[in-house]
Amino acid sequence: MTEAYCVKCKAKRDMKGEKEVTMKNGKKAKTGTCSVCGTKMFKIGG
């Protein structure tokens, strides 16, 4: 599991259901949901 900042919880949380994506500029990133509240999360440089 990847750790990312959750805006709703205002803390670093584990990301569940994470997928690796490529942004428009070609850099890698990961997207998923917060394991506590279910809010969408995004982490650049995964």
N, C-alpha and C positions, 0 to 999 in steps of 0.2 A: 504494500500500500504506500502511496505517495502522500506526504504531508503538505498541505497547502493552507493558505489563510482564508478563513470563512468570514465574509463581510457581515453576515447576520449574527453569528456567535461572537465576532470580534476576537477570535483566537485561532491558533493553528490547529487544524483537525485532520484526521485521516480522510482521504478521498476514496469513495467506493464507486464501482462501476466506471472506472477510469478508462479513457481511450486516448491513444496518441494521435494527435492531429498535426497538420502542417499549416502554418499561417501563410497569408498572402506573400510575405517577404521571404518565405522559404525556411524560416526557423521552426523548430519542433516545439510542441507544447502538449500539455495534457489537460483534458477536461473530464469532469465527473461531478458527483454530488457529495455534499457533506454527510458524514456518517451519523451526525447527531440530529441536525434539523432538516436535511434534505435539500438545501439551497444549492444551486449550480455553483461549481468552483472551476477556476482556470489557473493553470500554472505554466508560465513560459519557461522553456529550457528543459523540458522533461527528457 
